[in-house]
Amino acid sequence: MRRTCLVALALLALAACAPRKPDAGGEGQTSGASKAPPAFAICAGCHSIRPGGGGSGPSLAGVWGRKAGTLPGYPYSEALAKSGIVWDDKSLDRWLAGPIQMVPGTKMVFGIPDQGARKDVVDYLKTLK
């Protein structure tokens, strides 16, 4: 079972890196959102940027300043829901560097090892309303 999950997660990561066509309905942008940085491709494989948008991860619309594990309708891990984290520059950078190291038991397994790429993603997340 664990091997199957790891293979599925690896395939999701590869799919996230594939070029994506812009959605004619505006899926790729929200009010005030700037253009997503290249490193955001790994995030977009699981997360929507539309408020209430679907995906295997929660929507990232309005994530800046939100308490982790509190978006209604998404089944967060107990570990993240109880973490008490509020998403800001420092917490998002640490999270994106290694989610499992920051919150053991979280569902998110992918990180962004490059510090500059993480900064670009954090700056982009601030624009999502």
PyRosetta script that sets phi, psi and omega in degrees:
from pyrosetta import init, pose_from_sequence

init()
pose = pose_from_sequence("MRRTCLVALALLALAACAPRKPDAGGEGQTSGASKAPPAFAICAGCHSIRPGGGGSGPSLAGVWGRKAGTLPGYPYSEALAKSGIVWDDKSLDRWLAGPIQMVPGTKMVFGIPDQGARKDVVDYLKTLK")
pose.set_psi(1, -46.2)
pose.set_omega(1, -178.5)
pose.set_phi(2, -62.0)
pose.set_psi(2, -41.2)
pose.set_omega(2, 179.6)
pose.set_phi(3, -62.8)
pose.set_psi(3, -41.5)
pose.set_omega(3, 178.8)
pose.set_phi(4, -61.6)
pose.set_psi(4, -42.3)
pose.set_omega(4, 178.4)
pose.set_phi(5, -64.0)
pose.set_psi(5, -41.9)
pose.set_omega(5, 179.7)
pose.set_phi(6, -64.5)
pose.set_psi(6, -40.2)
pose.set_omega(6, 177.8)
pose.set_phi(7, -64.6)
pose.set_psi(7, -43.4)
pose.set_omega(7, 179.2)
pose.set_phi(8, -62.2)
pose.set_psi(8, -41.9)
pose.set_omega(8, 178.9)
pose.set_phi(9, -65.9)
pose.set_psi(9, -38.6)
pose.set_omega(9, 177.7)
pose.set_phi(10, -63.9)
pose.set_psi(10, -39.9)
pose.set_omega(10, 178.2)
pose.set_phi(11, -65.9)
pose.set_psi(11, -38.5)
pose.set_omega(11, 176.2)
pose.set_phi(12, -62.1)
pose.set_psi(12, -40.7)
pose.set_omega(12, 179.3)
pose.set_phi(13, -63.5)
pose.set_psi(13, -42.3)
pose.set_omega(13, 177.8)
pose.set_phi(14, -64.8)
pose.set_psi(14, -40.0)
pose.set_omega(14, 179.0)
pose.set_phi(15, -64.8)
pose.set_psi(15, -34.2)
pose.set_omega(15, -179.6)
pose.set_phi(16, -66.2)
pose.set_psi(16, -26.8)
pose.set_omega(16, -178.4)
pose.set_phi(17, -84.7)
pose.set_psi(17, -11.2)
pose.set_omega(17, -179.7)
pose.set_phi(18, -71.4)
pose.set_psi(18, 147.4)
pose.set_omega(18, 177.6)
pose.set_phi(19, -59.8)
pose.set_psi(19, 141.3)
pose.set_omega(19, -180.0)
pose.set_phi(20, -118.0)
pose.set_psi(20, 140.5)
pose.set_omega(20, 175.7)
pose.set_phi(21, -81.0)
pose.set_psi(21, 139.7)
pose.set_omega(21, 174.9)
pose.set_phi(22, -64.1)
pose.set_psi(22, 140.9)
pose.set_omega(22, 178.4)
pose.set_phi(23, -81.1)
pose.set_psi(23, 129.1)
pose.set_omega(23, -179.5)
pose.set_phi(24, -60.7)
pose.set_psi(24, -23.6)
pose.set_omega(24, -179.5)
pose.set_phi(25, -86.2)
pose.set_psi(25, 5.6)
pose.set_omega(25, 176.7)
pose.set_phi(26, 88.4)
pose.set_psi(26, 17.7)
pose.set_omega(26, -179.7)
pose.set_phi(27, -54.7)
pose.set_psi(27, -34.6)
pose.set_omega(27, -173.9)
pose.set_phi(28, -76.6)
pose.set_psi(28, -9.9)
pose.set_omega(28, -176.8)
pose.set_phi(29, -137.5)
pose.set_psi(29, 152.3)
pose.set_omega(29, 170.5)
pose.set_phi(30, -124.9)
pose.set_psi(30, 169.5)
pose.set_omega(30, -178.1)
pose.set_phi(31, -52.8)
pose.set_psi(31, 120.8)
pose.set_omega(31, 176.8)
pose.set_phi(32, 82.2)
pose.set_psi(32, -2.2)
pose.set_omega(32, -177.6)
pose.set_phi(33, -74.4)
pose.set_psi(33, 137.2)
pose.set_omega(33, 175.1)
pose.set_phi(34, -87.9)
pose.set_psi(34, 175.1)
pose.set_omega(34, -179.8)
pose.set_phi(35, -65.7)
pose.set_psi(35, 134.9)
pose.set_omega(35, -178.6)
pose.set_phi(36, -67.0)
pose.set_psi(36, 138.3)
pose.set_omega(36, 176.8)
pose.set_phi(37, -73.6)
pose.set_psi(37, 158.6)
pose.set_omega(37, -178.9)
pose.set_phi(38, -54.1)
pose.set_psi(38, -37.8)
pose.set_omega(38, -178.5)
pose.set_phi(39, -64.7)
pose.set_psi(39, -17.9)
pose.set_omega(39, -179.6)
pose.set_phi(40, -70.1)
pose.set_psi(40, -14.0)
pose.set_omega(40, -179.2)
pose.set_phi(41, -55.7)
pose.set_psi(41, -38.4)
pose.set_omega(41, 179.5)
pose.set_phi(42, -67.1)
pose.set_psi(42, -32.6)
pose.set_omega(42, 178.1)
pose.set_phi(43, -70.4)
pose.set_psi(43, -42.5)
pose.set_omega(43, -174.8)
pose.set_phi(44, -64.5)
pose.set_psi(44, -17.7)
pose.set_omega(44, 176.9)
pose.set_phi(45, -65.6)
pose.set_psi(45, -25.4)
pose.set_omega(45, -177.7)
pose.set_phi(46, -122.1)
pose.set_psi(46, -24.5)
pose.set_omega(46, -172.7)
pose.set_phi(47, -113.8)
pose.set_psi(47, 140.3)
pose.set_omega(47, 171.3)
pose.set_phi(48, -92.0)
pose.set_psi(48, 157.8)
pose.set_omega(48, 173.4)
pose.set_phi(49, -108.5)
pose.set_psi(49, 3.0)
pose.set_omega(49, 175.9)
pose.set_phi(50, -84.5)
pose.set_psi(50, 138.5)
pose.set_omega(50, 173.5)
pose.set_phi(51, -57.2)
pose.set_psi(51, 127.3)
pose.set_omega(51, -179.7)
pose.set_phi(52, 77.0)
pose.set_psi(52, 2.2)
pose.set_omega(52, -178.2)
pose.set_phi(53, -63.4)
pose.set_psi(53, 151.2)
pose.set_omega(53, -178.4)
pose.set_phi(54, -90.5)
pose.set_psi(54, 171.0)
pose.set_omega(54, 179.1)
pose.set_phi(55, 156.6)
pose.set_psi(55, 174.3)
pose.set_omega(55, 178.2)
pose.set_phi(56, -77.2)
pose.set_psi(56, -12.8)
pose.set_omega(56, 173.2)
pose.set_phi(57, -117.2)
pose.set_psi(57, 168.4)
pose.set_omega(57, -179.5)
pose.set_phi(58, -70.8)
pose.set_psi(58, 157.9)
pose.set_omega(58, 174.6)
pose.set_phi(59, -60.7)
pose.set_psi(59, 142.6)
pose.set_omega(59, 178.0)
pose.set_phi(60, -95.6)
pose.set_psi(60, 0.1)
pose.set_omega(60, 176.1)
pose.set_phi(61, -62.3)
pose.set_psi(61, 126.2)
pose.set_omega(61, 178.4)
pose.set_phi(62, 73.1)
pose.set_psi(62, 17.0)
pose.set_omega(62, -178.0)
pose.set_phi(63, -66.5)
pose.set_psi(63, -33.3)
pose.set_omega(63, -178.6)
pose.set_phi(64, -60.7)
pose.set_psi(64, 122.3)
pose.set_omega(64, 179.1)
pose.set_phi(65, 86.3)
pose.set_psi(65, -6.4)
pose.set_omega(65, -179.4)
pose.set_phi(66, -82.9)
pose.set_psi(66, 147.4)
pose.set_omega(66, 174.4)
pose.set_phi(67, -74.5)
pose.set_psi(67, 132.5)
pose.set_omega(67, -178.9)
pose.set_phi(68, -58.7)
pose.set_psi(68, 140.7)
pose.set_omega(68, 174.7)
pose.set_phi(69, 75.7)
pose.set_psi(69, 22.7)
pose.set_omega(69, -175.1)
pose.set_phi(70, -119.8)
pose.set_psi(70, -2.2)
pose.set_omega(70, -179.8)
pose.set_phi(71, -67.2)
pose.set_psi(71, 120.0)
pose.set_omega(71, -178.3)
pose.set_phi(72, -59.0)
pose.set_psi(72, 140.3)
pose.set_omega(72, 174.1)
pose.set_phi(73, 92.4)
pose.set_psi(73, -7.0)
pose.set_omega(73, 178.0)
pose.set_phi(74, -108.2)
pose.set_psi(74, 132.4)
pose.set_omega(74, -178.4)
pose.set_phi(75, -83.8)
pose.set_psi(75, 81.8)
pose.set_omega(75, 179.9)
pose.set_phi(76, -66.4)
pose.set_psi(76, 157.4)
pose.set_omega(76, 171.4)
pose.set_phi(77, -66.3)
pose.set_psi(77, 151.6)
pose.set_omega(77, 178.1)
pose.set_phi(78, -60.4)
pose.set_psi(78, -37.1)
pose.set_omega(78, -178.7)
pose.set_phi(79, -60.7)
pose.set_psi(79, -45.6)
pose.set_omega(79, -179.0)
pose.set_phi(80, -72.0)
pose.set_psi(80, -40.8)
pose.set_omega(80, -179.5)
pose.set_phi(81, -61.0)
pose.set_psi(81, -30.8)
pose.set_omega(81, -179.1)
pose.set_phi(82, -96.3)
pose.set_psi(82, 2.6)
pose.set_omega(82, -172.6)
pose.set_phi(83, -69.8)
pose.set_psi(83, -29.2)
pose.set_omega(83, -177.5)
pose.set_phi(84, 76.0)
pose.set_psi(84, 6.3)
pose.set_omega(84, -178.8)
pose.set_phi(85, -70.0)
pose.set_psi(85, 139.6)
pose.set_omega(85, 169.4)
pose.set_phi(86, -115.4)
pose.set_psi(86, 129.8)
pose.set_omega(86, -173.3)
pose.set_phi(87, -75.4)
pose.set_psi(87, 114.4)
pose.set_omega(87, 175.2)
pose.set_phi(88, -140.4)
pose.set_psi(88, -172.8)
pose.set_omega(88, -178.3)
pose.set_phi(89, -52.3)
pose.set_psi(89, -52.8)
pose.set_omega(89, -174.4)
pose.set_phi(90, -66.5)
pose.set_psi(90, -47.4)
pose.set_omega(90, -177.0)
pose.set_phi(91, -68.7)
pose.set_psi(91, -39.8)
pose.set_omega(91, 178.6)
pose.set_phi(92, -66.8)
pose.set_psi(92, -39.5)
pose.set_omega(92, 177.9)
pose.set_phi(93, -62.1)
pose.set_psi(93, -46.1)
pose.set_omega(93, 180.0)
pose.set_phi(94, -64.3)
pose.set_psi(94, -42.2)
pose.set_omega(94, 179.1)
pose.set_phi(95, -61.4)
pose.set_psi(95, -48.2)
pose.set_omega(95, -177.7)
pose.set_phi(96, -69.0)
pose.set_psi(96, -24.0)
pose.set_omega(96, 176.4)
pose.set_phi(97, -70.9)
pose.set_psi(97, -32.5)
pose.set_omega(97, -178.7)
pose.set_phi(98, -175.8)
pose.set_psi(98, 85.7)
pose.set_omega(98, -176.9)
pose.set_phi(99, -58.7)
pose.set_psi(99, -40.3)
pose.set_omega(99, -178.0)
pose.set_phi(100, -68.9)
pose.set_psi(100, -34.0)
pose.set_omega(100, 178.0)
pose.set_phi(101, -71.4)
pose.set_psi(101, -35.0)
pose.set_omega(101, -178.9)
pose.set_phi(102, -75.2)
pose.set_psi(102, -42.8)
pose.set_omega(102, -178.5)
pose.set_phi(103, -134.1)
pose.set_psi(103, 86.1)
pose.set_omega(103, 176.8)
pose.set_phi(104, -56.3)
pose.set_psi(104, 133.4)
pose.set_omega(104, -178.9)
pose.set_phi(105, 99.4)
pose.set_psi(105, -3.2)
pose.set_omega(105, 177.6)
pose.set_phi(106, -70.3)
pose.set_psi(106, 160.8)
pose.set_omega(106, 177.1)
pose.set_phi(107, -81.4)
pose.set_psi(107, -27.2)
pose.set_omega(107, -175.3)
pose.set_phi(108, -78.1)
pose.set_psi(108, 128.3)
pose.set_omega(108, -176.1)
pose.set_phi(109, -115.9)
pose.set_psi(109, -13.9)
pose.set_omega(109, -176.7)
pose.set_phi(110, -94.6)
pose.set_psi(110, 138.7)
pose.set_omega(110, 175.1)
pose.set_phi(111, -125.3)
pose.set_psi(111, 178.0)
pose.set_omega(111, 177.7)
pose.set_phi(112, -121.1)
pose.set_psi(112, 104.3)
pose.set_omega(112, -173.9)
pose.set_phi(113, -68.0)
pose.set_psi(113, -29.5)
pose.set_omega(113, -175.7)
pose.set_phi(114, -79.6)
pose.set_psi(114, 122.3)
pose.set_omega(114, -176.8)
pose.set_phi(115, -60.7)
pose.set_psi(115, -41.7)
pose.set_omega(115, 179.7)
pose.set_phi(116, -64.6)
pose.set_psi(116, -41.0)
pose.set_omega(116, 178.1)
pose.set_phi(117, -64.9)
pose.set_psi(117, -39.1)
pose.set_omega(117, 177.3)
pose.set_phi(118, -62.6)
pose.set_psi(118, -42.3)
pose.set_omega(118, 178.9)
pose.set_phi(119, -60.4)
pose.set_psi(119, -42.9)
pose.set_omega(119, 178.2)
pose.set_phi(120, -60.1)
pose.set_psi(120, -42.8)
pose.set_omega(120, -179.9)
pose.set_phi(121, -66.9)
pose.set_psi(121, -44.1)
pose.set_omega(121, 178.9)
pose.set_phi(122, -60.9)
pose.set_psi(122, -44.9)
pose.set_omega(122, 178.3)
pose.set_phi(123, -60.4)
pose.set_psi(123, -39.2)
pose.set_omega(123, 178.8)
pose.set_phi(124, -66.8)
pose.set_psi(124, -43.1)
pose.set_omega(124, -179.1)
pose.set_phi(125, -59.6)
pose.set_psi(125, -31.6)
pose.set_omega(125, 177.8)
pose.set_phi(126, -62.9)
pose.set_psi(126, -26.0)
pose.set_omega(126, -176.7)
pose.set_phi(127, -84.3)
pose.set_psi(127, -12.4)
pose.set_omega(127, -175.7)
pose.set_phi(128, -82.1)
pose.set_psi(128, 118.7)
pose.set_omega(128, -177.6)
pose.set_phi(129, -107.9)
pose.dump_pdb("model.pdb")
